Amino acid sequence: MDIINFIMEEALILIPVLMILGKIIKNTPRVKNWTIPYILLVIGVALTSLILGFGIESFIQGVLVTGTAVFGHQLIKQAKNYHLE
């Protein structure tokens, strides 16, 4: 099962946007790493609501795109760490 099949085409653009915003937030002083996924979740839901309109479907899409962005980042990070060992 592929999570991308559940994300609406209009919301797919938010995955790289959230990954870039996450990198920017990570380099911001005084922002703790554990808060980054929560910040991205709020941003993801807000941006999805702007694209799709306010509703439960846009909330779910926001959670899915944020989860995909954070999970994708972790896959890349873990693959790099594994390669270095």
Distance bins in CASP14 RR format, pairs under 12 A and 6 or more apart:
PFRMAT RR
TARGET T0000
AUTHOR 0000-0000-0000
RMODE 2
METHOD distances of the structure
MODEL  1
2 64 0 0 0 0 0 1 0 0 0 0 0
2 68 0 0 0 0 0 1 0 0 0 0 0
3 11 0 0 0 0 0 1 0 0 0 0 0
3 12 0 0 0 0 0 1 0 0 0 0 0
3 15 0 0 0 0 0 1 0 0 0 0 0
3 60 0 0 0 0 0 1 0 0 0 0 0
3 61 0 0 0 0 0 1 0 0 0 0 0
3 63 0 0 0 0 0 1 0 0 0 0 0
3 64 1 0 0 1 0 0 0 0 0 0 0
3 65 0 0 0 0 1 0 0 0 0 0 0
3 66 0 0 0 0 0 1 0 0 0 0 0
3 67 0 0 0 0 1 0 0 0 0 0 0
3 68 1 0 1 0 0 0 0 0 0 0 0
3 69 0 0 0 0 0 1 0 0 0 0 0
3 70 0 0 0 0 0 1 0 0 0 0 0
3 71 0 0 0 0 1 0 0 0 0 0 0
3 72 0 0 0 0 0 1 0 0 0 0 0
4 11 0 0 0 0 0 1 0 0 0 0 0
4 12 1 0 0 1 0 0 0 0 0 0 0
4 15 0 0 0 0 1 0 0 0 0 0 0
4 64 0 0 0 0 1 0 0 0 0 0 0
4 65 0 0 0 0 0 1 0 0 0 0 0
4 67 0 0 0 0 0 1 0 0 0 0 0
4 68 1 0 0 1 0 0 0 0 0 0 0
4 71 0 0 0 0 0 1 0 0 0 0 0
4 72 0 0 0 0 0 1 0 0 0 0 0
5 12 0 0 0 0 0 1 0 0 0 0 0
5 64 0 0 0 0 0 1 0 0 0 0 0
5 68 0 0 0 0 0 1 0 0 0 0 0
6 12 0 0 0 0 0 1 0 0 0 0 0
6 57 0 0 0 0 0 1 0 0 0 0 0
6 60 0 0 0 0 1 0 0 0 0 0 0
6 61 0 0 0 0 1 0 0 0 0 0 0
6 62 0 0 0 0 0 1 0 0 0 0 0
6 63 0 0 0 0 0 1 0 0 0 0 0
6 64 1 0 1 0 0 0 0 0 0 0 0
6 65 0 0 0 0 0 1 0 0 0 0 0
6 67 0 0 0 0 0 1 0 0 0 0 0
6 68 0 0 0 0 1 0 0 0 0 0 0
7 13 0 0 0 0 0 1 0 0 0 0 0
7 14 0 0 0 0 1 0 0 0 0 0 0
7 15 1 0 0 1 0 0 0 0 0 0 0
7 44 0 0 0 0 0 1 0 0 0 0 0
7 48 0 0 0 0 1 0 0 0 0 0 0
7 51 0 0 0 0 0 1 0 0 0 0 0
7 52 0 0 0 0 0 1 0 0 0 0 0
7 57 0 0 0 0 0 1 0 0 0 0 0
7 58 0 0 0 0 0 1 0 0 0 0 0
7 60 0 0 0 0 1 0 0 0 0 0 0
7 61 1 0 0 1 0 0 0 0 0 0 0
7 62 0 0 0 0 1 0 0 0 0 0 0
7 63 0 0 0 0 0 1 0 0 0 0 0
7 64 1 0 1 0 0 0 0 0 0 0 0
7 65 1 0 0 1 0 0 0 0 0 0 0
7 66 0 0 0 0 0 1 0 0 0 0 0
7 67 0 0 0 0 1 0 0 0 0 0 0
7 68 1 0 0 1 0 0 0 0 0 0 0
7 69 0 0 0 0 0 1 0 0 0 0 0
8 14 0 0 0 0 0 1 0 0 0 0 0
8 15 0 0 0 0 0 1 0 0 0 0 0
8 48 0 0 0 0 1 0 0 0 0 0 0
8 51 0 0 0 0 1 0 0 0 0 0 0
8 52 1 0 0 1 0 0 0 0 0 0 0
8 53 0 0 0 0 0 1 0 0 0 0 0
8 57 0 0 0 0 1 0 0 0 0 0 0
8 58 0 0 0 0 1 0 0 0 0 0 0
8 60 0 0 0 0 1 0 0 0 0 0 0
8 61 1 0 1 0 0 0 0 0 0 0 0
8 62 0 0 0 0 1 0 0 0 0 0 0
8 64 0 0 0 0 1 0 0 0 0 0 0
8 65 0 0 0 0 1 0 0 0 0 0 0
9 15 0 0 0 0 0 1 0 0 0 0 0
9 51 0 0 0 0 0 1 0 0 0 0 0
9 52 0 0 0 0 0 1 0 0 0 0 0
9 61 0 0 0 0 0 1 0 0 0 0 0
9 65 0 0 0 0 0 1 0 0 0 0 0
10 47 0 0 0 0 0 1 0 0 0 0 0
10 48 0 0 0 0 1 0 0 0 0 0 0
10 49 0 0 0 0 0 1 0 0 0 0 0
10 50 0 0 0 0 0 1 0 0 0 0 0
10 51 1 0 1 0 0 0 0 0 0 0 0
10 52 1 0 0 1 0 0 0 0 0 0 0
10 53 0 0 0 0 0 1 0 0 0 0 0
10 57 0 0 0 0 0 1 0 0 0 0 0
10 58 0 0 0 0 1 0 0 0 0 0 0
10 61 0 0 0 0 1 0 0 0 0 0 0
10 62 0 0 0 0 0 1 0 0 0 0 0
10 65 0 0 0 0 0 1 0 0 0 0 0
11 17 0 0 0 0 0 1 0 0 0 0 0
11 18 0 0 0 0 0 1 0 0 0 0 0
11 44 0 0 0 0 1 0 0 0 0 0 0
11 45 0 0 0 0 0 1 0 0 0 0 0
11 47 0 0 0 0 1 0 0 0 0 0 0
11 48 1 0 1 0 0 0 0 0 0 0 0
11 49 0 0 0 0 0 1 0 0 0 0 0
11 50 0 0 0 0 0 1 0 0 0 0 0
11 51 1 0 0 1 0 0 0 0 0 0 0
11 52 1 0 0 1 0 0 0 0 0 0 0
11 53 0 0 0 0 0 1 0 0 0 0 0
11 57 0 0 0 0 0 1 0 0 0 0 0
11 58 0 0 0 0 1 0 0 0 0 0 0
11 59 0 0 0 0 0 1 0 0 0 0 0
11 60 0 0 0 0 1 0 0 0 0 0 0
11 61 1 0 1 0 0 0 0 0 0 0 0
11 62 1 0 0 1 0 0 0 0 0 0 0
11 63 0 0 0 0 0 1 0 0 0 0 0
11 64 1 0 0 1 0 0 0 0 0 0 0
11 65 1 0 1 0 0 0 0 0 0 0 0
11 66 0 0 0 0 0 1 0 0 0 0 0
11 67 0 0 0 0 0 1 0 0 0 0 0
11 68 0 0 0 0 1 0 0 0 0 0 0
11 69 0 0 0 0 0 1 0 0 0 0 0
12 18 0 0 0 0 0 1 0 0 0 0 0
12 48 0 0 0 0 0 1 0 0 0 0 0
12 51 0 0 0 0 0 1 0 0 0 0 0
12 52 0 0 0 0 0 1 0 0 0 0 0
12 61 0 0 0 0 1 0 0 0 0 0 0
12 62 0 0 0 0 0 1 0 0 0 0 0
12 64 0 0 0 0 0 1 0 0 0 0 0
12 65 1 0 0 1 0 0 0 0 0 0 0
12 68 0 0 0 0 1 0 0 0 0 0 0
12 69 0 0 0 0 0 1 0 0 0 0 0
13 19 0 0 0 0 0 1 0 0 0 0 0
13 20 0 0 0 0 0 1 0 0 0 0 0
13 44 0 0 0 0 0 1 0 0 0 0 0
13 47 0 0 0 0 1 0 0 0 0 0 0
13 48 0 0 0 0 0 1 0 0 0 0 0
13 50 0 0 0 0 0 1 0 0 0 0 0
13 51 0 0 0 0 1 0 0 0 0 0 0
13 52 0 0 0 0 0 1 0 0 0 0 0
13 61 0 0 0 0 0 1 0 0 0 0 0
13 65 0 0 0 0 1 0 0 0 0 0 0
13 68 0 0 0 0 0 1 0 0 0 0 0
13 69 0 0 0 0 0 1 0 0 0 0 0
14 20 0 0 0 0 0 1 0 0 0 0 0
14 21 0 0 0 0 1 0 0 0 0 0 0
14 40 0 0 0 0 1 0 0 0 0 0 0
14 41 0 0 0 0 0 1 0 0 0 0 0
14 43 0 0 0 0 1 0 0 0 0 0 0
14 44 1 0 0 1 0 0 0 0 0 0 0
14 45 0 0 0 0 0 1 0 0 0 0 0
14 46 0 0 0 0 0 1 0 0 0 0 0
14 47 1 0 1 0 0 0 0 0 0 0 0
14 48 1 0 0 1 0 0 0 0 0 0 0
14 49 0 0 0 0 0 1 0 0 0 0 0
14 50 0 0 0 0 1 0 0 0 0 0 0
14 51 1 0 0 1 0 0 0 0 0 0 0
14 52 0 0 0 0 0 1 0 0 0 0 0
14 58 0 0 0 0 0 1 0 0 0 0 0
14 61 0 0 0 0 1 0 0 0 0 0 0
14 62 1 0 0 1 0 0 0 0 0 0 0
14 63 0 0 0 0 0 1 0 0 0 0 0
14 64 0 0 0 0 1 0 0 0 0 0 0
14 65 1 0 1 0 0 0 0 0 0 0 0
14 66 0 0 0 0 1 0 0 0 0 0 0
14 67 0 0 0 0 0 1 0 0 0 0 0
14 68 0 0 0 0 1 0 0 0 0 0 0
14 69 1 0 0 1 0 0 0 0 0 0 0
15 21 0 0 0 0 0 1 0 0 0 0 0
15 22 0 0 0 0 0 1 0 0 0 0 0
15 40 0 0 0 0 0 1 0 0 0 0 0
15 44 0 0 0 0 1 0 0 0 0 0 0
15 47 0 0 0 0 0 1 0 0 0 0 0
15 48 0 0 0 0 0 1 0 0 0 0 0
15 61 0 0 0 0 0 1 0 0 0 0 0
15 62 0 0 0 0 0 1 0 0 0 0 0
15 64 0 0 0 0 1 0 0 0 0 0 0
15 65 1 0 1 0 0 0 0 0 0 0 0
15 66 0 0 0 0 1 0 0 0 0 0 0
15 67 0 0 0 0 1 0 0 0 0 0 0
15 68 1 0 1 0 0 0 0 0 0 0 0
15 69 1 0 1 0 0 0 0 0 0 0 0
15 70 0 0 0 0 1 0 0 0 0 0 0
15 71 0 0 0 0 1 0 0 0 0 0 0
15 72 0 0 0 0 1 0 0 0 0 0 0
15 73 0 0 0 0 0 1 0 0 0 0 0
16 22 0 0 0 0 0 1 0 0 0 0 0
16 23 0 0 0 0 0 1 0 0 0 0 0
16 65 0 0 0 0 1 0 0 0 0 0 0
16 68 0 0 0 0 0 1 0 0 0 0 0
16 69 1 0 0 1 0 0 0 0 0 0 0
16 72 0 0 0 0 0 1 0 0 0 0 0
16 73 0 0 0 0 0 1 0 0 0 0 0
17 23 0 0 0 0 0 1 0 0 0 0 0
17 24 0 0 0 0 0 1 0 0 0 0 0
17 40 0 0 0 0 1 0 0 0 0 0 0
17 43 0 0 0 0 1 0 0 0 0 0 0
17 44 0 0 0 0 1 0 0 0 0 0 0
17 46 0 0 0 0 0 1 0 0 0 0 0
17 47 1 0 0 1 0 0 0 0 0 0 0
17 48 0 0 0 0 0 1 0 0 0 0 0
17 50 0 0 0 0 0 1 0 0 0 0 0
17 51 0 0 0 0 0 1 0 0 0 0 0
17 62 0 0 0 0 0 1 0 0 0 0 0
17 65 0 0 0 0 1 0 0 0 0 0 0
17 66 0 0 0 0 0 1 0 0 0 0 0
17 68 0 0 0 0 0 1 0 0 0 0 0
17 69 0 0 0 0 1 0 0 0 0 0 0
18 24 0 0 0 0 0 1 0 0 0 0 0
18 25 0 0 0 0 1 0 0 0 0 0 0
18 36 0 0 0 0 0 1 0 0 0 0 0
18 37 0 0 0 0 1 0 0 0 0 0 0
18 39 0 0 0 0 1 0 0 0 0 0 0
18 40 1 0 1 0 0 0 0 0 0 0 0
18 41 0 0 0 0 1 0 0 0 0 0 0
18 42 0 0 0 0 0 1 0 0 0 0 0
18 43 1 0 0 1 0 0 0 0 0 0 0
18 44 1 0 0 1 0 0 0 0 0 0 0
18 45 0 0 0 0 0 1 0 0 0 0 0
18 46 0 0 0 0 0 1 0 0 0 0 0
18 47 0 0 0 0 1 0 0 0 0 0 0
18 48 0 0 0 0 0 1 0 0 0 0 0
18 62 0 0 0 0 1 0 0 0 0 0 0
18 63 0 0 0 0 0 1 0 0 0 0 0
18 64 0 0 0 0 0 1 0 0 0 0 0
18 65 1 0 0 1 0 0 0 0 0 0 0
18 66 1 0 1 0 0 0 0 0 0 0 0
18 67 0 0 0 0 1 0 0 0 0 0 0
18 68 0 0 0 0 1 0 0 0 0 0 0
18 69 1 1 0 0 0 0 0 0 0 0 0
18 70 1 0 0 1 0 0 0 0 0 0 0
18 71 0 0 0 0 0 1 0 0 0 0 0
18 72 0 0 0 0 0 1 0 0 0 0 0
18 73 0 0 0 0 1 0 0 0 0 0 0
19 25 0 0 0 0 0 1 0 0 0 0 0
19 26 0 0 0 0 0 1 0 0 0 0 0
19 36 0 0 0 0 0 1 0 0 0 0 0
19 37 0 0 0 0 0 1 0 0 0 0 0
19 40 0 0 0 0 1 0 0 0 0 0 0
19 43 0 0 0 0 0 1 0 0 0 0 0
19 44 0 0 0 0 0 1 0 0 0 0 0
19 65 0 0 0 0 0 1 0 0 0 0 0
19 66 0 0 0 0 0 1 0 0 0 0 0
19 67 0 0 0 0 0 1 0 0 0 0 0
19 68 0 0 0 0 1 0 0 0 0 0 0
19 69 1 0 1 0 0 0 0 0 0 0 0
19 70 0 0 0 0 1 0 0 0 0 0 0
19 71 0 0 0 0 0 1 0 0 0 0 0
19 72 1 0 0 1 0 0 0 0 0 0 0
19 73 1 0 1 0 0 0 0 0 0 0 0
19 74 0 0 0 0 0 1 0 0 0 0 0
19 75 0 0 0 0 0 1 0 0 0 0 0
19 76 0 0 0 0 1 0 0 0 0 0 0
19 77 0 0 0 0 0 1 0 0 0 0 0
20 26 0 0 0 0 0 1 0 0 0 0 0
20 27 0 0 0 0 0 1 0 0 0 0 0
20 40 0 0 0 0 0 1 0 0 0 0 0
20 43 0 0 0 0 0 1 0 0 0 0 0
20 69 0 0 0 0 1 0 0 0 0 0 0
20 73 0 0 0 0 0 1 0 0 0 0 0
21 27 0 0 0 0 0 1 0 0 0 0 0
21 28 0 0 0 0 0 1 0 0 0 0 0
21 31 0 0 0 0 0 1 0 0 0 0 0
21 36 0 0 0 0 1 0 0 0 0 0 0
21 37 0 0 0 0 0 1 0 0 0 0 0
21 39 0 0 0 0 1 0 0 0 0 0 0
21 40 1 0 0 1 0 0 0 0 0 0 0
21 41 0 0 0 0 0 1 0 0 0 0 0
21 42 0 0 0 0 0 1 0 0 0 0 0
21 43 1 0 0 1 0 0 0 0 0 0 0
21 44 0 0 0 0 1 0 0 0 0 0 0
21 46 0 0 0 0 0 1 0 0 0 0 0
21 47 0 0 0 0 1 0 0 0 0 0 0
21 65 0 0 0 0 0 1 0 0 0 0 0
21 66 0 0 0 0 0 1 0 0 0 0 0
21 69 0 0 0 0 1 0 0 0 0 0 0
21 70 0 0 0 0 0 1 0 0 0 0 0
21 73 0 0 0 0 0 1 0 0 0 0 0
22 28 0 0 0 0 1 0 0 0 0 0 0
22 31 0 0 0 0 1 0 0 0 0 0 0
22 33 0 0 0 0 0 1 0 0 0 0 0
22 35 0 0 0 0 0 1 0 0 0 0 0
22 36 1 0 1 0 0 0 0 0 0 0 0
22 37 0 0 0 0 1 0 0 0 0 0 0
22 38 0 0 0 0 0 1 0 0 0 0 0
22 39 1 0 0 1 0 0 0 0 0 0 0
22 40 1 0 1 0 0 0 0 0 0 0 0
22 41 0 0 0 0 0 1 0 0 0 0 0
22 43 0 0 0 0 1 0 0 0 0 0 0
22 44 0 0 0 0 0 1 0 0 0 0 0
22 66 0 0 0 0 0 1 0 0 0 0 0
22 69 1 0 0 1 0 0 0 0 0 0 0
22 70 0 0 0 0 1 0 0 0 0 0 0
22 72 0 0 0 0 0 1 0 0 0 0 0
22 73 1 0 0 1 0 0 0 0 0 0 0
23 31 0 0 0 0 0 1 0 0 0 0 0
23 36 0 0 0 0 1 0 0 0 0 0 0
23 40 0 0 0 0 0 1 0 0 0 0 0
23 69 0 0 0 0 0 1 0 0 0 0 0
23 70 0 0 0 0 0 1 0 0 0 0 0
23 73 0 0 0 0 1 0 0 0 0 0 0
23 76 0 0 0 0 0 1 0 0 0 0 0
23 77 0 0 0 0 0 1 0 0 0 0 0
24 31 0 0 0 0 1 0 0 0 0 0 0
24 36 0 0 0 0 0 1 0 0 0 0 0
24 39 0 0 0 0 0 1 0 0 0 0 0
24 40 0 0 0 0 0 1 0 0 0 0 0
24 43 0 0 0 0 0 1 0 0 0 0 0
25 31 1 0 1 0 0 0 0 0 0 0 0
25 32 0 0 0 0 0 1 0 0 0 0 0
25 33 0 0 0 0 1 0 0 0 0 0 0
25 34 0 0 0 0 0 1 0 0 0 0 0
25 35 0 0 0 0 1 0 0 0 0 0 0
25 36 1 0 1 0 0 0 0 0 0 0 0
25 37 0 0 0 0 0 1 0 0 0 0 0
25 38 0 0 0 0 0 1 0 0 0 0 0
25 39 1 0 1 0 0 0 0 0 0 0 0
25 40 1 0 0 1 0 0 0 0 0 0 0
25 41 0 0 0 0 0 1 0 0 0 0 0
25 42 0 0 0 0 0 1 0 0 0 0 0
25 43 0 0 0 0 1 0 0 0 0 0 0
25 69 0 0 0 0 0 1 0 0 0 0 0
25 70 0 0 0 0 0 1 0 0 0 0 0
25 73 0 0 0 0 0 1 0 0 0 0 0
26 32 0 0 0 0 0 1 0 0 0 0 0
26 33 1 0 0 1 0 0 0 0 0 0 0
26 34 0 0 0 0 0 1 0 0 0 0 0
26 35 0 0 0 0 0 1 0 0 0 0 0
26 36 1 0 0 1 0 0 0 0 0 0 0
26 37 0 0 0 0 0 1 0 0 0 0 0
26 39 0 0 0 0 0 1 0 0 0 0 0
26 40 0 0 0 0 0 1 0 0 0 0 0
26 70 0 0 0 0 0 1 0 0 0 0 0
26 73 0 0 0 0 1 0 0 0 0 0 0
26 77 0 0 0 0 0 1 0 0 0 0 0
27 33 0 0 0 0 0 1 0 0 0 0 0
27 36 0 0 0 0 0 1 0 0 0 0 0
28 35 0 0 0 0 0 1 0 0 0 0 0
28 36 0 0 0 0 1 0 0 0 0 0 0
28 39 0 0 0 0 1 0 0 0 0 0 0
31 37 0 0 0 0 0 1 0 0 0 0 0
31 38 0 0 0 0 0 1 0 0 0 0 0
31 39 1 0 0 1 0 0 0 0 0 0 0
31 40 0 0 0 0 0 1 0 0 0 0 0
32 38 0 0 0 0 0 1 0 0 0 0 0
32 39 0 0 0 0 0 1 0 0 0 0 0
33 39 0 0 0 0 0 1 0 0 0 0 0
33 40 0 0 0 0 0 1 0 0 0 0 0
33 70 0 0 0 0 0 1 0 0 0 0 0
33 73 0 0 0 0 0 1 0 0 0 0 0
33 74 0 0 0 0 0 1 0 0 0 0 0
33 77 0 0 0 0 0 1 0 0 0 0 0
34 70 0 0 0 0 0 1 0 0 0 0 0
35 41 0 0 0 0 0 1 0 0 0 0 0
35 42 0 0 0 0 0 1 0 0 0 0 0
36 42 0 0 0 0 0 1 0 0 0 0 0
36 43 0 0 0 0 0 1 0 0 0 0 0
36 66 0 0 0 0 0 1 0 0 0 0 0
36 69 0 0 0 0 0 1 0 0 0 0 0
36 70 0 0 0 0 1 0 0 0 0 0 0
36 73 0 0 0 0 1 0 0 0 0 0 0
36 74 0 0 0 0 0 1 0 0 0 0 0
37 43 0 0 0 0 0 1 0 0 0 0 0
37 44 0 0 0 0 0 1 0 0 0 0 0
37 63 0 0 0 0 0 1 0 0 0 0 0
37 66 1 0 0 1 0 0 0 0 0 0 0
37 67 1 0 0 1 0 0 0 0 0 0 0
37 69 0 0 0 0 1 0 0 0 0 0 0
37 70 1 0 1 0 0 0 0 0 0 0 0
37 71 0 0 0 0 1 0 0 0 0 0 0
37 72 0 0 0 0 0 1 0 0 0 0 0
37 73 0 0 0 0 1 0 0 0 0 0 0
37 74 0 0 0 0 1 0 0 0 0 0 0
38 44 0 0 0 0 0 1 0 0 0 0 0
38 45 0 0 0 0 0 1 0 0 0 0 0
38 63 0 0 0 0 0 1 0 0 0 0 0
38 66 0 0 0 0 1 0 0 0 0 0 0
38 67 0 0 0 0 0 1 0 0 0 0 0
38 70 0 0 0 0 0 1 0 0 0 0 0
39 45 0 0 0 0 0 1 0 0 0 0 0
39 46 0 0 0 0 0 1 0 0 0 0 0
39 66 0 0 0 0 1 0 0 0 0 0 0
39 69 0 0 0 0 0 1 0 0 0 0 0
39 70 0 0 0 0 0 1 0 0 0 0 0
40 46 0 0 0 0 0 1 0 0 0 0 0
40 47 0 0 0 0 0 1 0 0 0 0 0
40 48 0 0 0 0 0 1 0 0 0 0 0
40 62 0 0 0 0 1 0 0 0 0 0 0
40 63 0 0 0 0 0 1 0 0 0 0 0
40 65 0 0 0 0 1 0 0 0 0 0 0
40 66 1 0 1 0 0 0 0 0 0 0 0
40 67 0 0 0 0 1 0 0 0 0 0 0
40 68 0 0 0 0 0 1 0 0 0 0 0
40 69 1 0 0 1 0 0 0 0 0 0 0
40 70 1 0 0 1 0 0 0 0 0 0 0
40 71 0 0 0 0 0 1 0 0 0 0 0
40 72 0 0 0 0 0 1 0 0 0 0 0
40 73 0 0 0 0 1 0 0 0 0 0 0
41 47 0 0 0 0 0 1 0 0 0 0 0
41 48 0 0 0 0 0 1 0 0 0 0 0
41 59 0 0 0 0 0 1 0 0 0 0 0
41 62 1 0 0 1 0 0 0 0 0 0 0
41 63 1 0 0 1 0 0 0 0 0 0 0
41 64 0 0 0 0 0 1 0 0 0 0 0
41 65 0 0 0 0 1 0 0 0 0 0 0
41 66 1 0 1 0 0 0 0 0 0 0 0
41 67 1 0 0 1 0 0 0 0 0 0 0
41 68 0 0 0 0 0 1 0 0 0 0 0
41 69 0 0 0 0 1 0 0 0 0 0 0
41 70 0 0 0 0 1 0 0 0 0 0 0
42 48 0 0 0 0 0 1 0 0 0 0 0
42 49 0 0 0 0 0 1 0 0 0 0 0
42 59 0 0 0 0 0 1 0 0 0 0 0
42 62 0 0 0 0 1 0 0 0 0 0 0
42 63 0 0 0 0 0 1 0 0 0 0 0
42 66 0 0 0 0 1 0 0 0 0 0 0
43 49 0 0 0 0 0 1 0 0 0 0 0
43 50 0 0 0 0 0 1 0 0 0 0 0
43 62 0 0 0 0 1 0 0 0 0 0 0
43 63 0 0 0 0 0 1 0 0 0 0 0
43 65 0 0 0 0 0 1 0 0 0 0 0
43 66 1 0 0 1 0 0 0 0 0 0 0
43 69 0 0 0 0 1 0 0 0 0 0 0
43 70 0 0 0 0 0 1 0 0 0 0 0
44 50 0 0 0 0 1 0 0 0 0 0 0
44 51 0 0 0 0 1 0 0 0 0 0 0
44 52 0 0 0 0 0 1 0 0 0 0 0
44 58 0 0 0 0 1 0 0 0 0 0 0
44 59 0 0 0 0 1 0 0 0 0 0 0
44 60 0 0 0 0 0 1 0 0 0 0 0
44 61 0 0 0 0 1 0 0 0 0 0 0
44 62 1 0 1 0 0 0 0 0 0 0 0
44 63 0 0 0 0 1 0 0 0 0 0 0
44 64 0 0 0 0 1 0 0 0 0 0 0
44 65 1 0 0 1 0 0 0 0 0 0 0
44 66 1 0 1 0 0 0 0 0 0 0 0
44 67 0 0 0 0 1 0 0 0 0 0 0
44 68 0 0 0 0 0 1 0 0 0 0 0
44 69 0 0 0 0 1 0 0 0 0 0 0
44 70 0 0 0 0 0 1 0 0 0 0 0
45 51 0 0 0 0 0 1 0 0 0 0 0
45 52 0 0 0 0 0 1 0 0 0 0 0
45 53 0 0 0 0 0 1 0 0 0 0 0
45 54 0 0 0 0 1 0 0 0 0 0 0
45 55 0 0 0 0 1 0 0 0 0 0 0
45 56 0 0 0 0 0 1 0 0 0 0 0
45 57 0 0 0 0 0 1 0 0 0 0 0
45 58 1 0 0 1 0 0 0 0 0 0 0
45 59 1 0 1 0 0 0 0 0 0 0 0
45 60 0 0 0 0 1 0 0 0 0 0 0
45 61 0 0 0 0 1 0 0 0 0 0 0
45 62 1 0 1 0 0 0 0 0 0 0 0
45 63 1 0 0 1 0 0 0 0 0 0 0
45 64 0 0 0 0 0 1 0 0 0 0 0
45 65 0 0 0 0 1 0 0 0 0 0 0
45 66 1 0 0 1 0 0 0 0 0 0 0
45 67 0 0 0 0 0 1 0 0 0 0 0
46 52 0 0 0 0 0 1 0 0 0 0 0
46 53 0 0 0 0 0 1 0 0 0 0 0
46 54 0 0 0 0 1 0 0 0 0 0 0
46 58 0 0 0 0 1 0 0 0 0 0 0
46 59 0 0 0 0 0 1 0 0 0 0 0
46 61 0 0 0 0 0 1 0 0 0 0 0
46 62 0 0 0 0 1 0 0 0 0 0 0
46 65 0 0 0 0 0 1 0 0 0 0 0
46 66 0 0 0 0 0 1 0 0 0 0 0
47 53 0 0 0 0 0 1 0 0 0 0 0
47 58 0 0 0 0 1 0 0 0 0 0 0
47 59 0 0 0 0 0 1 0 0 0 0 0
47 61 0 0 0 0 1 0 0 0 0 0 0
47 62 1 0 0 1 0 0 0 0 0 0 0
47 65 0 0 0 0 1 0 0 0 0 0 0
47 66 0 0 0 0 1 0 0 0 0 0 0
47 69 0 0 0 0 0 1 0 0 0 0 0
48 54 0 0 0 0 1 0 0 0 0 0 0
48 55 0 0 0 0 1 0 0 0 0 0 0
48 56 0 0 0 0 0 1 0 0 0 0 0
48 57 0 0 0 0 1 0 0 0 0 0 0
48 58 1 0 1 0 0 0 0 0 0 0 0
48 59 1 0 0 1 0 0 0 0 0 0 0
48 60 0 0 0 0 1 0 0 0 0 0 0
48 61 1 0 1 0 0 0 0 0 0 0 0
48 62 1 1 0 0 0 0 0 0 0 0 0
48 63 0 0 0 0 1 0 0 0 0 0 0
48 64 0 0 0 0 1 0 0 0 0 0 0
48 65 1 0 0 1 0 0 0 0 0 0 0
48 66 0 0 0 0 1 0 0 0 0 0 0
48 67 0 0 0 0 0 1 0 0 0 0 0
48 68 0 0 0 0 0 1 0 0 0 0 0
48 69 0 0 0 0 0 1 0 0 0 0 0
49 55 1 0 0 1 0 0 0 0 0 0 0
49 56 0 0 0 0 0 1 0 0 0 0 0
49 57 0 0 0 0 1 0 0 0 0 0 0
49 58 1 0 1 0 0 0 0 0 0 0 0
49 59 1 0 0 1 0 0 0 0 0 0 0
49 60 0 0 0 0 0 1 0 0 0 0 0
49 61 0 0 0 0 1 0 0 0 0 0 0
49 62 0 0 0 0 1 0 0 0 0 0 0
49 63 0 0 0 0 0 1 0 0 0 0 0
49 65 0 0 0 0 0 1 0 0 0 0 0
50 58 0 0 0 0 1 0 0 0 0 0 0
50 61 0 0 0 0 0 1 0 0 0 0 0
50 62 0 0 0 0 0 1 0 0 0 0 0
51 57 0 0 0 0 0 1 0 0 0 0 0
51 58 1 0 0 1 0 0 0 0 0 0 0
51 61 0 0 0 0 1 0 0 0 0 0 0
51 62 0 0 0 0 1 0 0 0 0 0 0
51 65 0 0 0 0 1 0 0 0 0 0 0
52 58 1 0 1 0 0 0 0 0 0 0 0
52 59 0 0 0 0 1 0 0 0 0 0 0
52 60 0 0 0 0 1 0 0 0 0 0 0
52 61 1 0 0 1 0 0 0 0 0 0 0
52 62 0 0 0 0 1 0 0 0 0 0 0
52 64 0 0 0 0 0 1 0 0 0 0 0
52 65 0 0 0 0 0 1 0 0 0 0 0
53 59 0 0 0 0 0 1 0 0 0 0 0
53 61 0 0 0 0 1 0 0 0 0 0 0
53 62 0 0 0 0 0 1 0 0 0 0 0
54 61 0 0 0 0 0 1 0 0 0 0 0
54 62 0 0 0 0 0 1 0 0 0 0 0
55 61 0 0 0 0 1 0 0 0 0 0 0
55 62 0 0 0 0 0 1 0 0 0 0 0
56 62 0 0 0 0 0 1 0 0 0 0 0
56 63 0 0 0 0 0 1 0 0 0 0 0
57 63 0 0 0 0 0 1 0 0 0 0 0
57 64 0 0 0 0 0 1 0 0 0 0 0
58 64 0 0 0 0 0 1 0 0 0 0 0
58 65 0 0 0 0 0 1 0 0 0 0 0
59 65 0 0 0 0 0 1 0 0 0 0 0
59 66 0 0 0 0 0 1 0 0 0 0 0
60 66 0 0 0 0 0 1 0 0 0 0 0
60 67 0 0 0 0 0 1 0 0 0 0 0
61 67 0 0 0 0 0 1 0 0 0 0 0
61 68 0 0 0 0 0 1 0 0 0 0 0
62 68 0 0 0 0 1 0 0 0 0 0 0
62 69 0 0 0 0 1 0 0 0 0 0 0
62 70 0 0 0 0 0 1 0 0 0 0 0
63 69 0 0 0 0 0 1 0 0 0 0 0
63 70 0 0 0 0 0 1 0 0 0 0 0
63 71 0 0 0 0 0 1 0 0 0 0 0
64 70 0 0 0 0 0 1 0 0 0 0 0
64 71 0 0 0 0 0 1 0 0 0 0 0
65 71 0 0 0 0 0 1 0 0 0 0 0
65 72 0 0 0 0 0 1 0 0 0 0 0
66 72 0 0 0 0 0 1 0 0 0 0 0
66 73 0 0 0 0 0 1 0 0 0 0 0
67 73 0 0 0 0 1 0 0 0 0 0 0
67 74 0 0 0 0 1 0 0 0 0 0 0
67 75 0 0 0 0 0 1 0 0 0 0 0
68 74 0 0 0 0 0 1 0 0 0 0 0
68 75 0 0 0 0 0 1 0 0 0 0 0
69 75 0 0 0 0 0 1 0 0 0 0 0
69 76 0 0 0 0 0 1 0 0 0 0 0
70 76 0 0 0 0 0 1 0 0 0 0 0
70 77 0 0 0 0 0 1 0 0 0 0 0
71 77 0 0 0 0 0 1 0 0 0 0 0
71 78 0 0 0 0 0 1 0 0 0 0 0
72 78 0 0 0 0 1 0 0 0 0 0 0
72 79 0 0 0 0 1 0 0 0 0 0 0
73 79 0 0 0 0 0 1 0 0 0 0 0
73 80 0 0 0 0 0 1 0 0 0 0 0
74 80 0 0 0 0 0 1 0 0 0 0 0
74 81 0 0 0 0 0 1 0 0 0 0 0
74 82 0 0 0 0 0 1 0 0 0 0 0
75 81 0 0 0 0 0 1 0 0 0 0 0
75 82 0 0 0 0 0 1 0 0 0 0 0
76 82 0 0 0 0 0 1 0 0 0 0 0
76 83 0 0 0 0 0 1 0 0 0 0 0
77 83 0 0 0 0 0 1 0 0 0 0 0
77 84 0 0 0 0 0 1 0 0 0 0 0
78 84 0 0 0 0 0 1 0 0 0 0 0
78 85 0 0 0 0 0 1 0 0 0 0 0
79 85 0 0 0 0 0 1 0 0 0 0 0
END
